[in-house]
Amino acid sequence: MKIAKVGSIIEFREGLTGVVEKVNENSVIVDLTYMENFRDLDLDRRTVVNHKNYKIVKDSFS
């Protein structure tokens, strides 16, 4: 399993996408405001996603 890095864009839970802000041992903290329709979805600004539950859409090059 490849683990995302800070700045990576990930997809999870049926099409939600976001930018990784912090990498923890078992999860990442994701900024959801990256999505164009963020305001329409009425979601919190950030969420936690387990490493098993996302795929990397665009890798960070930092």
Biopython code that builds the backbone (N, CA, C, O; Angstrom):
import numpy as np
from Bio.PDB.StructureBuilder import StructureBuilder

atoms = [
    (1, "MET", "N", (0.846, -1.174, 0.000)),
    (1, "MET", "CA", (0.000, 0.000, 0.000)),
    (1, "MET", "C", (0.895, 1.242, 0.000)),
    (1, "MET", "O", (1.806, 1.367, 0.819)),
    (2, "LYS", "N", (0.621, 2.145, -0.924)),
    (2, "LYS", "CA", (1.380, 3.380, -1.000)),
    (2, "LYS", "C", (0.699, 4.432, -0.124)),
    (2, "LYS", "O", (-0.513, 4.631, -0.212)),
    (3, "ILE", "N", (1.474, 5.093, 0.710)),
    (3, "ILE", "CA", (0.939, 6.106, 1.623)),
    (3, "ILE", "C", (1.122, 7.484, 1.008)),
    (3, "ILE", "O", (2.191, 7.810, 0.493)),
    (4, "ALA", "N", (0.067, 8.289, 1.067)),
    (4, "ALA", "CA", (0.101, 9.643, 0.521)),
    (4, "ALA", "C", (1.050, 10.521, 1.338)),
    (4, "ALA", "O", (1.347, 10.235, 2.498)),
    (5, "LYS", "N", (1.512, 11.587, 0.706)),
    (5, "LYS", "CA", (2.370, 12.569, 1.363)),
    (5, "LYS", "C", (1.603, 13.882, 1.488)),
    (5, "LYS", "O", (0.565, 14.061, 0.852)),
    (6, "VAL", "N", (2.110, 14.789, 2.300)),
    (6, "VAL", "CA", (1.509, 16.114, 2.416)),
    (6, "VAL", "C", (1.509, 16.757, 1.029)),
    (6, "VAL", "O", (2.533, 16.791, 0.347)),
    (7, "GLY", "N", (0.351, 17.262, 0.626)),
    (7, "GLY", "CA", (0.213, 17.885, -0.687)),
    (7, "GLY", "C", (-0.360, 16.968, -1.741)),
    (7, "GLY", "O", (-0.757, 17.436, -2.808)),
    (8, "SER", "N", (-0.416, 15.664, -1.471)),
    (8, "SER", "CA", (-1.005, 14.723, -2.425)),
    (8, "SER", "C", (-2.512, 14.933, -2.502)),
    (8, "SER", "O", (-3.144, 15.344, -1.529)),
    (9, "ILE", "N", (-3.075, 14.650, -3.661)),
    (9, "ILE", "CA", (-4.523, 14.693, -3.833)),
    (9, "ILE", "C", (-5.012, 13.255, -3.799)),
    (9, "ILE", "O", (-4.513, 12.399, -4.530)),
    (10, "ILE", "N", (-6.001, 12.998, -2.935)),
    (10, "ILE", "CA", (-6.515, 11.643, -2.801)),
    (10, "ILE", "C", (-8.013, 11.611, -3.076)),
    (10, "ILE", "O", (-8.706, 12.625, -2.991)),
    (11, "GLU", "N", (-8.490, 10.414, -3.410)),
    (11, "GLU", "CA", (-9.915, 10.177, -3.612)),
    (11, "GLU", "C", (-10.348, 9.113, -2.623)),
    (11, "GLU", "O", (-9.626, 8.145, -2.387)),
    (12, "PHE", "N", (-11.527, 9.291, -2.046)),
    (12, "PHE", "CA", (-12.030, 8.347, -1.057)),
    (12, "PHE", "C", (-13.544, 8.416, -1.026)),
    (12, "PHE", "O", (-14.145, 9.302, -1.634)),
    (13, "ARG", "N", (-14.143, 7.504, -0.335)),
    (13, "ARG", "CA", (-15.584, 7.454, -0.103)),
    (13, "ARG", "C", (-16.431, 7.896, -1.296)),
    (13, "ARG", "O", (-17.089, 8.936, -1.245)),
    (14, "GLU", "N", (-16.413, 7.113, -2.356)),
    (14, "GLU", "CA", (-17.290, 7.324, -3.511)),
    (14, "GLU", "C", (-17.115, 8.677, -4.186)),
    (14, "GLU", "O", (-18.098, 9.370, -4.445)),
    (15, "GLY", "N", (-15.876, 9.059, -4.473)),
    (15, "GLY", "CA", (-15.647, 10.228, -5.298)),
    (15, "GLY", "C", (-15.268, 11.514, -4.601)),
    (15, "GLY", "O", (-15.010, 12.509, -5.278)),
    (16, "LEU", "N", (-15.221, 11.542, -3.288)),
    (16, "LEU", "CA", (-14.748, 12.753, -2.611)),
    (16, "LEU", "C", (-13.244, 12.876, -2.824)),
    (16, "LEU", "O", (-12.528, 11.874, -2.817)),
    (17, "THR", "N", (-12.770, 14.091, -3.013)),
    (17, "THR", "CA", (-11.336, 14.324, -3.186)),
    (17, "THR", "C", (-10.888, 15.424, -2.247)),
    (17, "THR", "O", (-11.684, 16.249, -1.798)),
    (18, "GLY", "N", (-9.591, 15.417, -1.958)),
    (18, "GLY", "CA", (-9.040, 16.446, -1.095)),
    (18, "GLY", "C", (-7.524, 16.412, -1.105)),
    (18, "GLY", "O", (-6.902, 15.515, -1.676)),
    (19, "VAL", "N", (-6.947, 17.414, -0.457)),
    (19, "VAL", "CA", (-5.501, 17.556, -0.378)),
    (19, "VAL", "C", (-5.040, 17.125, 1.008)),
    (19, "VAL", "O", (-5.597, 17.563, 2.015)),
    (20, "VAL", "N", (-4.034, 16.276, 1.062)),
    (20, "VAL", "CA", (-3.507, 15.789, 2.337)),
    (20, "VAL", "C", (-2.770, 16.927, 3.046)),
    (20, "VAL", "O", (-1.862, 17.538, 2.484)),
    (21, "GLU", "N", (-3.175, 17.199, 4.283)),
    (21, "GLU", "CA", (-2.527, 18.239, 5.092)),
    (21, "GLU", "C", (-1.548, 17.658, 6.099)),
    (21, "GLU", "O", (-0.543, 18.289, 6.426)),
    (22, "LYS", "N", (-1.837, 16.461, 6.591)),
    (22, "LYS", "CA", (-0.974, 15.843, 7.594)),
    (22, "LYS", "C", (-1.056, 14.329, 7.455)),
    (22, "LYS", "O", (-2.127, 13.773, 7.208)),
    (23, "VAL", "N", (0.085, 13.671, 7.618)),
    (23, "VAL", "CA", (0.145, 12.210, 7.558)),
    (23, "VAL", "C", (0.397, 11.685, 8.962)),
    (23, "VAL", "O", (1.379, 12.054, 9.606)),
    (24, "ASN", "N", (-0.498, 10.819, 9.434)),
    (24, "ASN", "CA", (-0.352, 10.171, 10.728)),
    (24, "ASN", "C", (0.026, 8.706, 10.511)),
    (24, "ASN", "O", (0.137, 8.256, 9.371)),
    (25, "GLU", "N", (0.220, 7.974, 11.585)),
    (25, "GLU", "CA", (0.638, 6.578, 11.480)),
    (25, "GLU", "C", (-0.364, 5.723, 10.707)),
    (25, "GLU", "O", (0.026, 4.922, 9.858)),
    (26, "ASN", "N", (-1.653, 5.892, 10.998)),
    (26, "ASN", "CA", (-2.685, 5.063, 10.377)),
    (26, "ASN", "C", (-3.648, 5.814, 9.471)),
    (26, "ASN", "O", (-4.546, 5.208, 8.888)),
    (27, "SER", "N", (-3.472, 7.129, 9.345)),
    (27, "SER", "CA", (-4.438, 7.923, 8.598)),
    (27, "SER", "C", (-3.822, 9.216, 8.088)),
    (27, "SER", "O", (-2.683, 9.558, 8.405)),
    (28, "VAL", "N", (-4.617, 9.929, 7.283)),
    (28, "VAL", "CA", (-4.224, 11.254, 6.816)),
    (28, "VAL", "C", (-5.343, 12.238, 7.151)),
    (28, "VAL", "O", (-6.509, 11.853, 7.236)),
    (29, "ILE", "N", (-4.986, 13.495, 7.338)),
    (29, "ILE", "CA", (-5.957, 14.566, 7.504)),
    (29, "ILE", "C", (-6.060, 15.266, 6.164)),
    (29, "ILE", "O", (-5.052, 15.674, 5.587)),
    (30, "VAL", "N", (-7.292, 15.405, 5.668)),
    (30, "VAL", "CA", (-7.530, 15.866, 4.301)),
    (30, "VAL", "C", (-8.339, 17.158, 4.310)),
    (30, "VAL", "O", (-9.334, 17.271, 5.027)),
    (31, "ASP", "N", (-7.905, 18.137, 3.506)),
    (31, "ASP", "CA", (-8.634, 19.386, 3.293)),
    (31, "ASP", "C", (-9.590, 19.180, 2.126)),
    (31, "ASP", "O", (-9.150, 18.963, 0.997)),
    (32, "LEU", "N", (-10.883, 19.246, 2.386)),
    (32, "LEU", "CA", (-11.891, 18.978, 1.368)),
    (32, "LEU", "C", (-12.234, 20.201, 0.520)),
    (32, "LEU", "O", (-12.944, 20.070, -0.478)),
    (33, "THR", "N", (-11.756, 21.371, 0.886)),
    (33, "THR", "CA", (-12.100, 22.577, 0.125)),
    (33, "THR", "C", (-11.492, 22.554, -1.272)),
    (33, "THR", "O", (-11.774, 23.444, -2.074)),
    (34, "TYR", "N", (-10.676, 21.572, -1.579)),
    (34, "TYR", "CA", (-10.101, 21.381, -2.910)),
    (34, "TYR", "C", (-11.198, 21.125, -3.954)),
    (34, "TYR", "O", (-11.054, 21.499, -5.118)),
    (35, "MET", "N", (-12.283, 20.490, -3.529)),
    (35, "MET", "CA", (-13.367, 20.143, -4.461)),
    (35, "MET", "C", (-14.126, 21.397, -4.888)),
    (35, "MET", "O", (-14.407, 22.275, -4.072)),
    (36, "GLU", "N", (-14.450, 21.469, -6.165)),
    (36, "GLU", "CA", (-15.193, 22.620, -6.682)),
    (36, "GLU", "C", (-16.578, 22.729, -6.059)),
    (36, "GLU", "O", (-17.067, 23.836, -5.837)),
    (37, "ASN", "N", (-17.212, 21.606, -5.776)),
    (37, "ASN", "CA", (-18.568, 21.609, -5.224)),
    (37, "ASN", "C", (-18.590, 21.477, -3.702)),
    (37, "ASN", "O", (-19.591, 21.038, -3.135)),
    (38, "PHE", "N", (-17.507, 21.851, -3.044)),
    (38, "PHE", "CA", (-17.395, 21.702, -1.589)),
    (38, "PHE", "C", (-18.546, 22.387, -0.862)),
    (38, "PHE", "O", (-19.152, 21.787, 0.026)),
    (39, "ARG", "N", (-18.855, 23.618, -1.218)),
    (39, "ARG", "CA", (-19.922, 24.370, -0.525)),
    (39, "ARG", "C", (-21.294, 23.715, -0.721)),
    (39, "ARG", "O", (-22.134, 23.760, 0.178)),
    (40, "ASP", "N", (-21.522, 23.121, -1.866)),
    (40, "ASP", "CA", (-22.809, 22.481, -2.142)),
    (40, "ASP", "C", (-23.015, 21.210, -1.329)),
    (40, "ASP", "O", (-24.155, 20.833, -1.058)),
    (41, "LEU", "N", (-21.941, 20.547, -0.938)),
    (41, "LEU", "CA", (-22.037, 19.265, -0.244)),
    (41, "LEU", "C", (-22.264, 19.394, 1.257)),
    (41, "LEU", "O", (-22.601, 18.407, 1.911)),
    (42, "ASP", "N", (-22.090, 20.574, 1.811)),
    (42, "ASP", "CA", (-22.307, 20.814, 3.241)),
    (42, "ASP", "C", (-21.481, 19.860, 4.106)),
    (42, "ASP", "O", (-22.011, 19.189, 4.992)),
    (43, "LEU", "N", (-20.169, 19.813, 3.832)),
    (43, "LEU", "CA", (-19.241, 18.971, 4.572)),
    (43, "LEU", "C", (-18.357, 19.828, 5.476)),
    (43, "LEU", "O", (-18.234, 21.037, 5.280)),
    (44, "ASP", "N", (-17.745, 19.184, 6.466)),
    (44, "ASP", "CA", (-16.727, 19.860, 7.263)),
    (44, "ASP", "C", (-15.533, 20.155, 6.366)),
    (44, "ASP", "O", (-15.342, 19.503, 5.340)),
    (45, "ARG", "N", (-14.733, 21.140, 6.759)),
    (45, "ARG", "CA", (-13.564, 21.549, 5.961)),
    (45, "ARG", "C", (-12.504, 20.453, 5.887)),
    (45, "ARG", "O", (-11.843, 20.296, 4.861)),
    (46, "ARG", "N", (-12.343, 19.699, 6.970)),
    (46, "ARG", "CA", (-11.324, 18.648, 7.027)),
    (46, "ARG", "C", (-11.947, 17.338, 7.490)),
    (46, "ARG", "O", (-12.991, 17.318, 8.142)),
    (47, "THR", "N", (-11.275, 16.242, 7.132)),
    (47, "THR", "CA", (-11.691, 14.927, 7.605)),
    (47, "THR", "C", (-10.465, 14.033, 7.739)),
    (47, "THR", "O", (-9.394, 14.340, 7.216)),
    (48, "VAL", "N", (-10.639, 12.930, 8.443)),
    (48, "VAL", "CA", (-9.575, 11.948, 8.638)),
    (48, "VAL", "C", (-9.921, 10.708, 7.822)),
    (48, "VAL", "O", (-11.052, 10.224, 7.859)),
    (49, "VAL", "N", (-8.932, 10.198, 7.080)),
    (49, "VAL", "CA", (-9.148, 9.022, 6.244)),
    (49, "VAL", "C", (-8.042, 8.009, 6.529)),
    (49, "VAL", "O", (-6.858, 8.344, 6.492)),
    (50, "ASN", "N", (-8.436, 6.779, 6.811)),
    (50, "ASN", "CA", (-7.486, 5.696, 7.048)),
    (50, "ASN", "C", (-6.719, 5.401, 5.763)),
    (50, "ASN", "O", (-7.262, 5.537, 4.667)),
    (51, "HIS", "N", (-5.461, 4.999, 5.897)),
    (51, "HIS", "CA", (-4.625, 4.704, 4.731)),
    (51, "HIS", "C", (-5.251, 3.637, 3.824)),
    (51, "HIS", "O", (-5.017, 3.647, 2.616)),
    (52, "LYS", "N", (-6.035, 2.731, 4.385)),
    (52, "LYS", "CA", (-6.654, 1.659, 3.600)),
    (52, "LYS", "C", (-7.812, 2.154, 2.738)),
    (52, "LYS", "O", (-8.255, 1.452, 1.829)),
    (53, "ASN", "N", (-8.304, 3.364, 3.020)),
    (53, "ASN", "CA", (-9.560, 3.808, 2.425)),
    (53, "ASN", "C", (-9.429, 4.921, 1.397)),
    (53, "ASN", "O", (-10.407, 5.621, 1.137)),
    (54, "TYR", "N", (-8.265, 5.107, 0.807)),
    (54, "TYR", "CA", (-8.128, 6.125, -0.232)),
    (54, "TYR", "C", (-7.202, 5.645, -1.329)),
    (54, "TYR", "O", (-6.442, 4.692, -1.158)),
    (55, "LYS", "N", (-7.283, 6.329, -2.463)),
    (55, "LYS", "CA", (-6.303, 6.101, -3.524)),
    (55, "LYS", "C", (-5.719, 7.461, -3.900)),
    (55, "LYS", "O", (-6.410, 8.478, -3.859)),
    (56, "ILE", "N", (-4.451, 7.465, -4.263)),
    (56, "ILE", "CA", (-3.763, 8.694, -4.614)),
    (56, "ILE", "C", (-4.091, 9.051, -6.053)),
    (56, "ILE", "O", (-3.869, 8.252, -6.963)),
    (57, "VAL", "N", (-4.622, 10.257, -6.260)),
    (57, "VAL", "CA", (-4.962, 10.740, -7.583)),
    (57, "VAL", "C", (-3.774, 11.453, -8.195)),
    (57, "VAL", "O", (-3.456, 11.257, -9.368)),
    (58, "LYS", "N", (-3.112, 12.293, -7.384)),
    (58, "LYS", "CA", (-1.932, 13.031, -7.838)),
    (58, "LYS", "C", (-0.950, 13.073, -6.672)),
    (58, "LYS", "O", (-1.276, 13.547, -5.584)),
    (59, "ASP", "N", (0.244, 12.573, -6.915)),
    (59, "ASP", "CA", (1.265, 12.518, -5.876)),
    (59, "ASP", "C", (1.893, 13.894, -5.635)),
    (59, "ASP", "O", (2.009, 14.710, -6.550)),
    (60, "SER", "N", (2.285, 14.125, -4.415)),
    (60, "SER", "CA", (3.026, 15.343, -4.069)),
    (60, "SER", "C", (4.478, 15.153, -4.465)),
    (60, "SER", "O", (5.021, 14.055, -4.340)),
    (61, "PHE", "N", (5.101, 16.205, -4.937)),
    (61, "PHE", "CA", (6.501, 16.109, -5.332)),
    (61, "PHE", "C", (7.421, 16.804, -4.347)),
    (61, "PHE", "O", (8.544, 17.175, -4.687)),
    (62, "SER", "N", (6.933, 16.980, -3.108)),
    (62, "SER", "CA", (7.767, 17.631, -2.085)),
    (62, "SER", "C", (8.596, 16.632, -1.340)),
    (62, "SER", "O", (9.355, 17.005, -0.445)),
]
sb = StructureBuilder()
sb.init_structure("model")
sb.init_model(0)
sb.init_chain("A")
sb.init_seg("    ")
for serial, (resi, resn, name, xyz) in enumerate(atoms, 1):
    if name == "N":
        sb.init_residue(resn, " ", resi, " ")
    sb.init_atom(name, np.array(xyz, "f"), 0.0, 1.0, " ", f" {name:<3s}", serial, name[0])
structure = sb.get_structure()
